[in-house]
């Protein structure tokens, strides 16, 4: 039986270069060992082409690890450690790995100040889920290894997890819709699911079709409950109750709560069909 095609979104392989662990598995002119780097900016764009005008595939957050297999002309190509997504990003977004992260951002964004004082003007902002190396600095602040200070109230231990991933997702209510986005500054449907699940300590694929195929239980129509996921072709929503859902949608260009019946009718009226899956995950 022929092997199923490998998903290019998750396979670090091109005709000219592939990851060393794929030698003998996929053909390539050469194979490269990973050069591990960490994201050194608040948010790094990842695209399927080394072009600033290319569509955004996803985003990498401050402190997330990235395996680089190739690079040229200011761009690097590689694979995200957290969800396995493959793509191109600006080389300037990364730095060598140094200290392991000690904190993660638990506020929708953590402002970074030049001094340990809220009266100084912020110099940057780290998004929810970003990973930071820091140490306590006086009352209420931590000093960041990358420079600047963040309020301790906006952070938790790097290994801490959120107790309720659905409640975490609901914190993004009103966030603007952004194709490929993973932050409160802009988020898409599957990005909302992923960032909330990751915060609760669960691995989560990036795209809606990947999430629909992930292990879980099928749920019969009319039997949905809080935390179930409902999928249409290219779209996913989080059930808040048997009749209401939360999703990031281009219809409102925001993360919004709507009645399930209303969303089903609207999508059907657009000719996009009925839901393709209803899934229940553990945790």
VEXKEDO-218140 format. One line per 10 residues: number of its first residue (from 1); for each residue x, y, z of N, C-alpha, C. Coordinates in Angstrom, 2 decimals. Layout:
BEGIN
NUM = X Y Z X Y Z X Y Z; ...
END
This chain:
BEGIN
1 = 0.85 -1.19 0.00 0.00 0.00 0.00 0.89 1.25 0.00; 0.58 2.21 -0.86 1.38 3.43 -0.95 1.21 4.27 0.31; 2.31 4.89 0.72 2.27 5.75 1.90 1.45 7.00 1.60; 0.63 7.42 2.57 -0.17 8.63 2.39 0.74 9.84 2.24; 0.36 10.80 1.42 1.19 12.01 1.27 1.40 12.70 2.61; 2.59 13.21 2.80 2.90 13.92 4.04 2.38 15.35 3.95; 1.83 15.82 5.05 1.29 17.19 5.11 2.45 18.17 5.06; 2.55 19.01 4.04 3.67 19.95 3.96 3.70 20.97 5.08; 2.55 21.18 5.73 2.51 22.11 6.87 3.27 21.58 8.07; 3.45 20.24 8.09 4.07 19.59 9.25 5.32 18.80 8.88
11 = 5.76 18.91 7.65 6.91 18.14 7.17 8.01 19.08 6.71; 9.11 19.18 7.45 10.20 20.09 7.05 11.02 19.50 5.92; 10.44 19.52 4.73 11.10 18.94 3.57 10.77 19.75 2.33; 11.81 20.10 1.57 11.70 20.71 0.25 12.57 19.90 -0.69; 12.45 20.07 -2.00 13.33 19.32 -2.90 14.81 19.58 -2.66; 15.15 20.80 -2.22 16.57 21.14 -2.05 17.11 20.84 -0.66; 16.25 20.78 0.35 16.72 20.55 1.72 15.59 19.98 2.56; 15.96 19.11 3.49 14.99 18.54 4.43 15.68 18.34 5.77; 14.88 18.19 6.79 15.42 17.92 8.12 16.18 16.60 8.12; 17.26 16.55 8.89 18.12 15.38 8.91 17.37 14.12 9.32
21 = 16.39 14.25 10.20 15.68 13.05 10.65 14.79 12.45 9.56; 14.65 13.17 8.42 13.86 12.65 7.31 14.72 11.98 6.23; 16.03 11.91 6.46 16.92 11.25 5.50 16.47 9.80 5.31; 16.33 9.39 4.06 15.88 8.06 3.76 14.37 7.90 3.81; 13.68 8.97 4.20 12.22 8.93 4.29 11.60 9.76 3.18; 12.15 10.97 2.98 11.69 11.83 1.89 12.91 12.22 1.06; 12.77 12.38 -0.25 13.91 12.76 -1.08 14.22 14.25 -0.96; 15.52 14.57 -0.92 15.97 15.96 -0.89 17.42 16.00 -1.34; 17.85 17.13 -1.88 19.24 17.27 -2.32 20.21 17.19 -1.16; 19.80 17.69 0.01 20.65 17.61 1.20 19.76 17.57 2.43
31 = 20.38 17.18 3.55 19.65 17.09 4.81 20.39 17.92 5.85; 19.64 18.62 6.68 20.24 19.56 7.62 19.81 19.26 9.05; 20.76 19.39 9.96 20.45 19.31 11.39 19.80 20.64 11.82; 18.95 20.60 12.83 18.29 21.84 13.26 19.24 22.79 13.97; 19.07 24.06 13.72 19.70 25.12 14.51 18.58 25.72 15.36; 18.61 25.42 16.65 17.51 25.86 17.50 17.66 27.34 17.87; 16.55 28.04 17.73 16.46 29.45 18.11 15.17 29.66 18.88; 15.07 30.83 19.52 13.83 31.21 20.19 13.35 32.53 19.63; 12.05 32.71 19.64 11.47 33.97 19.17 11.90 35.09 20.11; 12.41 36.17 19.53 12.98 37.27 20.30 12.17 38.55 20.14
41 = 11.00 38.45 19.54 10.08 39.59 19.40 8.73 39.15 19.96; 7.83 40.09 20.14 6.53 39.75 20.72 5.82 38.68 19.90; 5.78 38.86 18.59 5.10 37.93 17.68 5.89 37.86 16.38; 6.19 36.65 15.93 6.89 36.46 14.66 5.93 35.84 13.65; 5.85 36.40 12.44 4.97 35.81 11.41 5.60 34.59 10.77; 4.80 33.59 10.48 5.25 32.40 9.78 4.39 32.25 8.53; 5.03 32.15 7.37 4.33 32.07 6.09 4.86 30.89 5.29; 4.17 30.60 4.17 4.62 29.48 3.33 5.55 29.92 2.22; 6.01 31.18 2.27 6.97 31.68 1.29 7.82 32.77 1.95; 9.07 32.93 1.52 9.94 33.98 2.09 9.63 35.33 1.47
51 = 8.47 35.85 1.80 7.97 37.07 1.17 7.11 37.81 2.18; 7.41 39.07 2.42 6.66 39.86 3.39 5.21 40.05 2.98; 4.90 39.84 1.71 3.52 39.96 1.24 2.79 38.63 1.23; 3.44 37.54 1.60 2.79 36.24 1.61 1.74 36.19 2.72; 0.71 35.40 2.50 -0.33 35.25 3.51 0.25 34.69 4.81; -0.30 35.14 5.92 0.14 34.65 7.22 -0.39 33.24 7.44; 0.51 32.30 7.71 0.09 30.93 8.01 -0.24 30.79 9.49; 0.64 31.31 10.35 0.44 31.29 11.79 1.41 32.28 12.41; 1.40 32.36 13.71 2.32 33.24 14.43 3.08 32.44 15.48; 4.33 32.83 15.71 5.14 32.29 16.78 5.23 33.36 17.86
61 = 5.10 32.95 19.12 5.08 33.91 20.22 6.46 34.01 20.88; 6.69 35.14 21.50 7.92 35.39 22.22 8.28 34.19 23.10; 9.52 33.70 22.96 10.01 32.61 23.78 9.78 31.23 23.22; 8.97 31.10 22.16 8.75 29.78 21.56 9.96 29.36 20.74; 10.22 28.06 20.71 11.40 27.52 20.03 11.10 27.22 18.57; 12.14 27.35 17.74 12.00 27.15 16.30 13.26 26.48 15.79; 13.08 25.38 15.05 14.22 24.66 14.45 14.45 25.19 13.05; 15.62 25.79 12.81 15.95 26.35 11.50 16.74 25.31 10.69; 16.30 25.09 9.46 16.98 24.15 8.57 17.62 24.83 7.37; 17.22 26.06 7.09 17.79 26.78 5.95 17.51 28.26 6.12
71 = 18.31 29.07 5.45 18.09 30.50 5.52 18.84 31.23 4.43; 18.26 32.35 3.98 18.90 33.18 2.96 18.16 34.49 2.86; 18.92 35.55 2.56 18.35 36.87 2.28 17.42 37.36 3.38; 17.81 37.10 4.63 17.03 37.62 5.75 15.86 36.78 6.18; 15.70 35.60 5.56 14.60 34.70 5.92 15.16 33.36 6.39; 14.44 32.71 7.29 14.79 31.36 7.71 13.59 30.45 7.47; 13.89 29.19 7.24 12.86 28.18 7.00 13.06 27.06 8.01; 11.97 26.68 8.67 12.10 25.64 9.68 10.76 25.23 10.24; 10.81 24.71 11.47 9.63 24.08 12.07 9.47 24.52 13.52; 8.27 24.92 13.89 7.97 25.31 15.26 8.00 24.09 16.17
81 = 8.63 24.24 17.33 8.72 23.12 18.26 7.37 22.78 18.87; 6.54 23.79 19.09 5.34 23.56 19.89 4.25 22.81 19.15; 4.01 23.15 17.89 2.94 22.48 17.15 3.40 21.85 15.84; 4.72 21.93 15.55 5.25 21.29 14.36 5.02 22.02 13.06; 4.51 23.24 13.11 4.19 23.95 11.87 5.47 24.38 11.15; 5.48 24.24 9.84 6.64 24.52 9.01 6.40 25.79 8.21; 7.43 26.62 8.08 7.28 27.80 7.25 8.49 28.70 7.30; 8.32 29.88 6.72 9.36 30.90 6.63 9.05 32.06 7.58; 10.09 32.60 8.19 9.94 33.75 9.08 11.16 34.66 8.91; 11.02 35.94 9.23 12.18 36.84 9.17 13.25 36.41 10.17
91 = 14.48 36.34 9.72 15.58 35.90 10.58 15.75 36.79 11.80; 15.43 38.08 11.66 15.61 39.04 12.75 14.69 38.77 13.93; 13.71 37.88 13.76 12.77 37.58 14.85 13.32 36.58 15.87; 14.53 36.05 15.63 15.03 34.96 16.47 16.36 35.30 17.12; 16.63 34.61 18.21 17.90 34.73 18.91 18.33 33.35 19.37; 19.64 33.15 19.64 20.08 31.85 20.16 19.42 31.53 21.50; 19.25 30.26 21.75 18.72 29.85 23.05 19.74 30.13 24.13; 19.28 30.66 25.24 20.17 30.89 26.39 19.53 30.25 27.62; 18.86 31.03 28.41 18.25 30.51 29.63 16.85 29.96 29.34; 16.50 28.89 30.00 15.16 28.33 29.86 14.13 29.31 30.43
101 = 12.93 29.35 29.87 11.92 30.28 30.39 11.53 29.94 31.82; 11.25 30.97 32.58 10.82 30.81 33.97 9.36 31.21 34.17; 8.83 32.00 33.24 7.48 32.54 33.37 6.74 32.45 32.04; 5.42 32.45 32.13 4.58 32.61 30.94 3.61 33.76 31.19; 3.20 34.42 30.13 2.29 35.55 30.24 0.87 35.02 30.39; 0.16 35.48 31.42 -1.21 35.05 31.68 -2.22 36.16 31.44; -1.77 37.40 31.31 -2.65 38.49 30.89 -2.78 38.44 29.37; -3.81 39.08 28.83 -3.94 39.11 27.37 -2.72 39.73 26.73; -2.10 40.65 27.44 -0.76 41.10 27.07 -0.09 41.65 28.32; 1.19 41.45 28.43 1.98 41.97 29.55 2.82 43.12 29.04
111 = 2.57 44.30 29.57 3.37 45.45 29.17 4.77 45.32 29.76; 5.75 45.74 28.99 7.15 45.71 29.42 7.62 47.14 29.58; 8.14 47.44 30.76 8.54 48.80 31.12 10.06 48.93 31.16; 10.60 50.13 30.93 12.05 50.30 30.99 12.59 50.28 32.42; 11.72 50.56 33.38 12.07 50.55 34.80 10.95 49.84 35.56; 11.21 49.38 36.78 10.17 48.70 37.55 9.17 49.70 38.15; 8.47 50.40 37.26 7.49 51.40 37.67 6.41 51.51 36.60; 5.15 51.48 37.01 4.06 51.61 36.06 3.92 53.04 35.54; 4.67 53.97 36.12 4.61 55.35 35.66 5.55 55.63 34.50; 6.39 54.66 34.17 7.24 54.81 33.00 6.47 54.35 31.76
121 = 6.89 54.82 30.60 6.19 54.46 29.37 6.61 53.06 28.92; 5.64 52.17 28.65 5.99 50.82 28.19 6.81 50.87 26.90; 7.72 49.92 26.78 8.57 49.85 25.60 8.20 48.67 24.70; 7.35 47.78 25.20 6.93 46.61 24.41 5.76 45.96 25.14; 5.21 44.92 24.50 4.13 44.14 25.11 4.27 42.69 24.67; 4.17 41.78 25.62 4.28 40.35 25.33 2.88 39.74 25.37; 2.50 38.94 24.37 1.13 38.41 24.31 0.90 37.25 25.27; -0.36 36.96 25.50 -0.76 35.80 26.30 -0.07 34.55 25.75; 0.52 33.78 26.65 1.19 32.55 26.27 2.66 32.69 25.97; 3.16 33.93 25.86 4.58 34.13 25.63 5.38 33.58 26.80
131 = 6.61 33.16 26.52 7.49 32.57 27.53 8.67 33.50 27.78; 8.97 33.73 29.06 9.98 34.71 29.44 10.94 34.11 30.46; 12.18 34.54 30.39 13.15 34.25 31.45 13.26 35.51 32.29; 13.01 35.38 33.58 12.94 36.57 34.44 13.28 36.21 35.87; 13.53 37.25 36.65 13.79 37.10 38.09 13.06 38.20 38.83; 12.72 37.92 40.08 12.00 38.91 40.89 12.83 40.18 41.01; 12.14 41.31 40.97 12.81 42.62 41.06 11.94 43.56 41.86; 12.16 43.61 43.18 11.36 44.49 44.01 9.93 44.00 44.12; 9.06 44.89 44.59 7.68 44.52 44.84 6.85 44.63 43.56; 6.29 43.51 43.12 5.35 43.53 42.03 5.94 43.46 40.64
141 = 7.26 43.36 40.49 7.87 43.34 39.17 8.84 42.17 39.03; 9.07 41.77 37.78 10.16 40.85 37.47 11.03 41.51 36.42; 12.33 41.25 36.50 13.29 41.76 35.52 13.47 40.70 34.44; 13.31 41.09 33.20 13.39 40.16 32.08 14.81 40.07 31.56; 15.23 38.86 31.22 16.56 38.67 30.66 16.73 39.43 29.35; 15.65 39.59 28.60 15.75 40.30 27.32 15.76 41.80 27.50; 15.60 42.26 28.74 15.59 43.69 29.04 14.21 44.16 29.40; 14.14 45.09 30.35 12.85 45.63 30.77 12.26 44.87 31.94; 11.08 45.32 32.34 10.41 44.81 33.53 8.93 44.56 33.21; 8.38 43.51 33.80 6.97 43.19 33.64 6.33 43.06 35.00
151 = 5.02 43.36 35.07 4.29 43.23 36.32 4.12 41.74 36.66; 4.45 41.40 37.87 4.35 40.00 38.30 2.92 39.49 38.20; 1.93 40.39 38.34 0.52 39.98 38.26 0.14 39.47 36.87; 0.93 39.79 35.86 0.63 39.38 34.49 1.33 38.08 34.10; 2.04 37.48 35.06 2.84 36.30 34.76 2.53 35.17 35.74; 2.90 33.97 35.33 2.86 32.80 36.21 4.07 31.95 35.87; 4.32 30.92 36.64 5.43 30.02 36.36 5.31 29.42 34.98; 6.45 29.20 34.36 6.44 28.69 32.98 5.72 27.36 32.86; 5.73 26.55 33.90 5.10 25.23 33.86 3.67 25.23 34.39; 3.17 26.39 34.78 1.80 26.46 35.29 0.80 26.31 34.16
161 = -0.42 25.93 34.49 -1.46 25.75 33.47 -2.76 26.41 33.93; -3.58 26.77 32.97 -4.91 27.31 33.26 -5.85 26.16 33.61; -6.73 26.39 34.57 -7.60 25.32 35.03 -8.74 25.02 34.06; -9.18 26.02 33.29 -10.37 25.87 32.46 -10.09 26.48 31.10; -9.83 25.62 30.10 -9.43 26.14 28.80 -10.56 26.88 28.10; -11.80 26.50 28.36 -12.93 27.20 27.72 -13.04 28.61 28.27; -12.88 28.76 29.58 -12.89 30.10 30.17 -11.73 30.94 29.65; -10.59 30.30 29.42 -9.45 31.02 28.84 -9.79 31.51 27.45; -10.40 30.67 26.63 -10.80 31.09 25.29 -11.77 32.27 25.35; -12.68 32.25 26.32 -13.67 33.32 26.43 -13.04 34.66 26.77
171 = -11.84 34.66 27.32 -11.16 35.92 27.61 -10.81 36.68 26.33; -10.78 35.99 25.20 -10.46 36.61 23.93 -11.69 37.19 23.23; -12.83 37.17 23.91 -14.06 37.71 23.34 -13.82 39.16 22.90; -14.18 39.46 21.66 -13.99 40.81 21.12 -12.67 41.03 20.41; -11.74 40.08 20.53 -10.46 40.22 19.83 -10.71 40.27 18.33; -9.99 41.10 17.59 -10.21 41.18 16.14 -9.81 39.90 15.44; -10.52 39.59 14.37 -10.21 38.42 13.58 -8.98 38.69 12.72; -8.05 37.75 12.72 -6.86 37.82 11.87 -6.55 36.43 11.37; -6.57 36.25 10.06 -6.19 34.97 9.48 -4.76 34.63 9.90; -4.57 33.49 10.55 -3.26 33.08 11.02 -2.89 33.61 12.39
181 = -3.76 34.40 13.01 -3.42 35.03 14.29 -3.55 34.13 15.49; -2.74 34.40 16.52 -2.76 33.63 17.76 -2.75 34.52 19.00; -3.08 35.81 18.87 -3.01 36.72 20.01 -4.28 37.54 20.12; -4.43 38.22 21.26 -5.58 39.10 21.44 -5.55 40.29 20.49; -4.40 40.55 19.88 -4.32 41.60 18.88 -4.87 41.17 17.54; -5.13 39.88 17.37 -5.66 39.33 16.14 -5.59 37.82 16.20; -6.73 37.16 15.99 -6.77 35.71 16.18 -7.76 35.09 15.19; -7.50 33.85 14.79 -8.45 33.15 13.93 -9.10 32.01 14.70; -10.01 31.29 14.04 -10.83 30.31 14.75 -9.99 29.20 15.39; -9.09 28.62 14.61 -8.28 27.53 15.15 -7.19 28.04 16.08
191 = -6.73 29.27 15.86 -5.77 29.87 16.76 -6.36 30.07 18.15; -7.64 30.43 18.21 -8.31 30.59 19.50 -8.37 29.27 20.25; -8.74 28.21 19.54 -8.76 26.88 20.17 -7.36 26.50 20.64; -6.38 26.69 19.78 -5.03 26.24 20.10 -4.46 26.99 21.30; -4.54 28.31 21.32 -3.89 29.07 22.39 -4.54 28.76 23.74; -5.86 28.52 23.74 -6.54 28.20 24.99 -6.19 26.80 25.46; -6.14 25.85 24.55 -5.78 24.48 24.92 -4.33 24.40 25.41; -3.44 25.07 24.72 -2.04 25.06 25.14 -1.87 25.65 26.54; -2.63 26.70 26.83 -2.53 27.33 28.15 -2.96 26.38 29.26; -3.82 25.42 28.93 -4.27 24.43 29.90 -3.38 23.20 29.93
201 = -2.28 23.24 29.19 -1.32 22.15 29.22 -1.58 21.04 28.23; -2.45 21.29 27.25 -2.77 20.28 26.25 -2.07 20.61 24.93; -1.51 19.61 24.28 -1.04 19.81 22.93 -2.23 20.05 22.01; -2.02 20.84 20.96 -3.13 21.14 20.06 -2.61 21.46 18.68; -3.13 20.81 17.64 -2.73 21.17 16.27 -3.12 22.61 15.95; -2.56 23.11 14.85 -2.77 24.52 14.53 -4.04 24.80 13.73; -4.30 24.05 12.68 -5.38 24.39 11.76 -6.65 23.58 12.04; -7.79 24.12 11.58 -9.07 23.51 11.90 -9.17 22.08 11.39; -8.66 21.79 10.19 -8.76 20.42 9.69 -7.89 19.47 10.50; -6.74 19.96 10.98 -5.90 19.14 11.85 -6.61 18.86 13.18
211 = -7.28 19.87 13.71 -7.99 19.72 14.97 -9.16 18.75 14.82; -9.84 18.82 13.67 -10.97 17.92 13.45 -10.52 16.46 13.39; -9.28 16.25 12.93 -8.74 14.89 12.80 -8.05 14.40 14.07; -7.90 15.26 15.07 -7.20 14.88 16.30 -8.03 13.88 17.10; -7.37 13.05 17.93 -8.10 12.04 18.70 -9.16 12.66 19.59; -10.29 12.03 19.65 -11.40 12.48 20.47 -12.64 11.67 20.16; -13.71 12.00 20.82 -14.99 11.31 20.63 -15.85 12.11 19.68; -16.57 11.41 18.80 -17.60 12.06 18.00 -18.81 12.34 18.88; -19.47 13.45 18.62 -20.65 13.85 19.38 -21.83 13.94 18.43; -22.94 13.36 18.80 -24.12 13.39 17.95 -24.74 14.79 17.95
221 = -25.30 15.23 16.82 -26.00 16.53 16.80 -27.08 16.59 17.87; -27.11 17.72 18.57 -28.07 17.89 19.65 -27.58 17.40 21.00; -26.38 16.78 21.02 -25.83 16.28 22.28 -24.58 17.06 22.69; -24.37 18.21 22.10 -23.19 19.01 22.41 -23.26 19.54 23.85; -22.07 19.72 24.43 -21.99 20.34 25.76 -20.77 21.25 25.80; -20.62 21.96 26.89 -19.53 22.91 27.05 -18.18 22.23 26.81; -17.34 22.86 25.97 -16.02 22.34 25.67 -15.97 21.49 24.43; -17.11 21.10 23.88 -17.10 20.38 22.61 -16.71 21.33 21.48; -16.19 20.77 20.42 -15.81 21.54 19.24 -16.70 21.15 18.08; -17.14 22.15 17.33 -17.95 21.90 16.15 -17.22 22.45 14.94
231 = -17.14 21.64 13.91 -16.32 21.97 12.74 -17.18 22.09 11.49; -16.91 23.11 10.71 -17.34 23.21 9.34 -16.08 23.09 8.47; -16.24 23.04 7.18 -15.06 22.99 6.32 -14.25 24.27 6.49; -13.05 24.15 7.10 -12.19 25.31 7.30 -12.55 26.18 8.48; -13.43 25.71 9.37 -13.82 26.56 10.51 -14.08 25.69 11.73; -13.82 26.26 12.91 -14.07 25.56 14.16 -14.62 26.54 15.19; -15.50 26.05 16.05 -16.08 26.86 17.13 -16.10 26.03 18.41; -16.13 26.73 19.53 -16.11 26.11 20.86 -17.50 26.23 21.47; -18.08 25.12 21.86 -19.39 25.16 22.49 -19.26 25.66 23.94; -20.07 26.66 24.29 -20.13 27.16 25.65 -21.27 26.52 26.43
241 = -22.23 25.99 25.70 -23.39 25.31 26.26 -23.98 24.48 25.11; -25.05 23.74 25.34 -25.62 22.98 24.23 -26.14 23.84 23.08; -26.31 25.15 23.31 -26.92 25.99 22.27 -26.09 27.21 21.87; -25.02 27.51 22.59 -24.24 28.72 22.32 -22.79 28.35 22.08; -22.14 29.10 21.19 -20.75 28.83 20.87 -19.93 30.12 20.85; -18.63 29.93 20.98 -17.65 31.01 20.87 -16.75 30.69 19.70; -16.53 31.67 18.83 -15.59 31.47 17.73 -15.05 32.80 17.24; -13.88 32.73 16.63 -13.31 33.88 15.94 -13.74 33.75 14.49; -14.47 34.73 14.00 -15.09 34.59 12.69 -14.93 35.84 11.84; -14.72 35.62 10.56 -14.64 36.74 9.63 -16.00 37.38 9.41
251 = -17.08 36.72 9.82 -18.41 37.31 9.66 -18.54 38.59 10.47; -18.05 38.56 11.71 -18.07 39.76 12.55 -16.69 40.40 12.66; -15.67 39.72 12.08 -14.28 40.14 12.19 -13.85 40.26 13.65; -14.32 39.31 14.46 -13.98 39.31 15.88 -14.28 37.96 16.48; -13.83 37.77 17.70 -14.23 36.60 18.48 -15.55 36.95 19.16; -16.55 36.10 18.95 -17.91 36.45 19.33 -18.65 35.22 19.84; -19.66 35.45 20.68 -20.56 34.39 21.14 -21.85 34.48 20.33; -22.30 33.34 19.81 -23.52 33.31 19.01 -24.30 32.02 19.29; -25.60 32.02 18.99 -26.37 30.77 19.07 -25.90 29.80 17.99; -25.77 28.54 18.34 -25.35 27.53 17.37 -26.30 27.49 16.18
261 = -27.60 27.53 16.42 -28.56 27.44 15.32 -28.39 28.59 14.34; -28.09 29.76 14.85 -27.90 30.93 13.99 -26.67 30.75 13.10; -25.60 30.25 13.67 -24.37 30.04 12.90 -24.58 28.95 11.86; -25.21 27.86 12.24 -25.48 26.79 11.28 -26.29 27.30 10.10; -27.34 28.09 10.38 -28.19 28.60 9.31 -27.42 29.56 8.40; -26.61 30.40 9.00 -25.86 31.38 8.20 -24.85 30.68 7.28; -24.14 29.73 7.81 -23.13 29.03 7.00 -23.80 28.22 5.91; -24.91 27.59 6.22 -25.64 26.83 5.21 -26.14 27.76 4.10; -26.62 28.96 4.48 -27.13 29.91 3.50 -26.04 30.41 2.56; -24.81 30.36 3.02 -23.68 30.76 2.18 -23.26 29.63 1.24
271 = -23.92 28.51 1.33 -23.59 27.38 0.48 -22.40 26.58 0.95; -22.03 26.73 2.23 -20.84 26.07 2.76 -21.17 24.78 3.51; -22.44 24.42 3.54 -22.82 23.13 4.07 -23.03 23.07 5.57; -23.32 21.85 6.02 -23.55 21.57 7.44 -22.22 21.30 8.13; -22.22 21.26 9.46 -21.01 20.88 10.17 -20.48 19.53 9.69; -19.16 19.44 9.60 -18.52 18.19 9.14 -18.11 17.29 10.30; -18.05 17.86 11.50 -17.65 17.05 12.67 -18.06 17.77 13.94; -18.37 16.97 14.94 -18.57 17.45 16.30 -17.69 16.57 17.18; -16.78 17.19 17.95 -15.77 16.40 18.63 -15.71 16.79 20.11; -15.38 15.80 20.93 -15.17 16.02 22.36 -13.78 15.52 22.72
281 = -12.94 16.44 23.22 -11.58 16.10 23.61 -11.50 15.89 25.11; -10.48 15.20 25.54 -10.22 15.06 26.97 -9.68 16.36 27.53; -9.98 16.62 28.78 -9.39 17.77 29.47 -10.09 19.08 29.19
END
